[in-house]
Amino acid sequence: MNKIAADPAQPYRGLIAGYTDAIRQSDFKANIAILFVAFMMGPVLGNYPRFPHYLPIPFVMLPFLVVYICLLAVLIPRYPKRGGKHFIVSRNATVSDFAKVVEADDELEQLKLRCSVLSELLWWKTLYIRISFFVAMASIVVSVFLLIYIWYSQG
């Protein structure tokens, strides 16, 4: 049986808290992943002189560039245009800029709008993290086969 909440805004506040936490976690994951991608590039660049002559360095480094761009896109702060009049980003903000002038119904609409903005933001962050993960995993597999080829062709 579904119970109606005493405060109609409470479910939206819970969603906002969940979205905010998930966005922070995705930012943390992206920071850690940037370090791991840097560590993955080391062996590839270290063995580059032994690569086949038909593999230019830009082609070898392209997956790493794609991963870095995706991870940096996760970390770039976004200030949405939807709901922008209530999301003030200013260098010289004053107390009067944040005066509470919304009604109860307007507050509920603002919470719904904030939920939709955070949901869209989290969707894009998750998409970029997934793209970078799959590209990184594929490049690891290709790099392992390439390094095995190098080791056995040199020996």
C-alpha positions as CSV (number, residue, x, y, z in Angstrom):
1,M,0.0,0.0,0.0
2,N,1.4,3.4,-1.0
3,K,1.3,6.0,1.7
4,I,1.2,9.6,0.8
5,A,4.0,11.6,2.5
6,A,3.0,14.3,4.9
7,D,5.4,16.6,3.2
8,P,5.0,16.4,-0.6
9,A,8.5,17.8,-1.1
10,Q,10.2,15.1,1.0
11,P,10.5,12.5,-1.9
12,Y,12.2,15.1,-4.1
13,R,14.6,16.1,-1.4
14,G,15.6,12.5,-1.0
15,L,16.1,12.2,-4.7
16,I,18.2,15.4,-4.8
17,A,20.4,14.0,-2.0
18,G,20.8,10.7,-3.8
19,Y,21.6,12.4,-7.1
20,T,24.1,14.7,-5.4
21,D,25.8,11.8,-3.7
22,A,26.0,9.8,-7.0
23,I,27.5,12.9,-8.8
24,R,30.2,13.2,-6.1
25,Q,31.0,9.5,-6.4
26,S,31.3,9.8,-10.2
27,D,33.6,12.7,-9.8
28,F,35.8,10.7,-7.4
29,K,35.8,7.7,-9.8
30,A,36.9,10.0,-12.7
31,N,39.7,11.4,-10.6
32,I,41.0,7.9,-9.7
33,A,40.6,6.7,-13.3
34,I,42.7,9.6,-14.6
35,L,45.6,8.4,-12.5
36,F,45.1,4.8,-13.7
37,V,45.1,5.8,-17.3
38,A,48.4,7.7,-16.7
39,F,49.8,4.5,-15.2
40,M,48.6,2.5,-18.2
41,M,50.3,4.8,-20.7
42,G,53.7,4.2,-19.2
43,P,54.4,0.7,-20.5
44,V,52.9,1.5,-23.8
45,L,55.1,4.6,-24.3
46,G,58.1,2.7,-22.8
47,N,57.9,0.0,-25.4
48,Y,56.9,2.2,-28.3
49,P,60.4,2.0,-30.1
50,R,59.8,-1.8,-30.5
51,F,56.3,-1.4,-32.0
52,P,55.7,-2.3,-35.6
53,H,56.7,0.6,-37.9
54,Y,53.2,0.9,-39.3
55,L,51.8,2.0,-35.9
56,P,52.4,5.7,-35.5
57,I,52.5,7.2,-32.0
58,P,49.3,9.3,-32.5
59,F,47.4,6.1,-33.4
60,V,48.7,4.3,-30.4
61,M,47.9,7.2,-28.0
62,L,44.4,7.8,-29.5
63,P,42.5,5.5,-27.0
64,F,44.2,7.3,-24.1
65,L,43.2,10.7,-25.5
66,V,39.6,9.5,-25.8
67,V,39.6,8.3,-22.2
68,Y,41.1,11.5,-21.0
69,I,38.6,13.6,-22.8
70,C,35.7,11.6,-21.5
71,L,37.0,11.7,-17.9
72,L,37.7,15.4,-18.1
73,A,34.1,15.9,-19.4
74,V,32.9,14.1,-16.2
75,L,34.9,16.5,-14.1
76,I,33.9,19.8,-15.8
77,P,31.4,21.6,-13.7
78,R,28.1,22.2,-15.5
79,Y,25.8,25.1,-14.7
80,P,22.5,24.3,-16.4
81,K,20.4,26.8,-18.1
82,R,17.2,25.2,-16.9
83,G,16.4,26.6,-13.5
84,G,19.3,29.0,-13.8
85,K,17.5,31.9,-12.3
86,H,17.4,30.1,-8.9
87,F,21.0,28.7,-9.3
88,I,23.1,31.8,-8.9
89,V,26.8,31.6,-9.7
90,S,28.3,35.0,-9.0
91,R,31.5,36.4,-7.8
92,N,29.8,39.3,-6.0
93,A,26.8,37.5,-4.6
94,T,24.9,39.3,-1.8
95,V,22.4,38.1,0.8
96,S,19.6,39.7,-1.2
97,D,20.3,37.5,-4.2
98,F,19.2,34.5,-2.1
99,A,16.1,36.0,-0.5
100,K,13.4,33.4,-0.2
101,V,10.6,34.7,-2.5
102,V,9.1,31.4,-3.6
103,E,5.7,30.1,-2.6
104,A,5.1,26.5,-1.4
105,D,3.8,25.4,-4.9
106,D,6.8,27.1,-6.6
107,E,9.1,25.4,-4.2
108,L,7.8,22.0,-5.2
109,E,8.2,22.9,-8.9
110,Q,11.8,24.0,-8.1
111,L,12.5,20.7,-6.4
112,K,11.1,18.8,-9.4
113,L,13.2,21.0,-11.8
114,R,16.3,20.4,-9.6
115,C,15.7,16.7,-9.7
116,S,15.4,16.7,-13.5
117,V,18.6,18.8,-13.9
118,L,20.6,16.5,-11.5
119,S,19.2,13.4,-13.2
120,E,20.4,14.7,-16.6
121,L,23.8,15.7,-15.2
122,L,24.2,12.3,-13.6
123,W,23.2,10.6,-16.9
124,W,25.9,12.4,-18.9
125,K,28.5,11.8,-16.2
126,T,27.7,8.1,-16.2
127,L,27.7,7.9,-20.0
128,Y,31.2,9.5,-20.1
129,I,32.5,7.2,-17.4
130,R,31.2,4.1,-19.2
131,I,32.7,5.2,-22.5
132,S,36.1,5.8,-20.9
133,F,35.9,2.5,-19.1
134,F,35.1,0.5,-22.2
135,V,37.7,2.3,-24.3
136,A,40.3,1.8,-21.5
137,M,39.5,-2.0,-21.2
138,A,39.7,-2.4,-24.9
139,S,43.0,-0.6,-25.1
140,I,44.4,-2.7,-22.3
141,V,43.5,-5.9,-24.2
142,V,45.0,-4.6,-27.4
143,S,48.1,-3.3,-25.5
144,V,48.6,-6.7,-23.9
145,F,48.4,-8.5,-27.3
146,L,50.7,-5.9,-28.8
147,L,53.3,-6.3,-26.0
148,I,53.1,-10.1,-26.3
149,Y,53.7,-9.7,-30.1
150,I,56.7,-7.4,-29.4
151,W,58.2,-9.7,-26.8
152,Y,57.9,-12.8,-29.0
153,S,59.0,-11.2,-32.2
154,Q,62.1,-9.7,-30.5
155,G,63.1,-13.0,-28.9
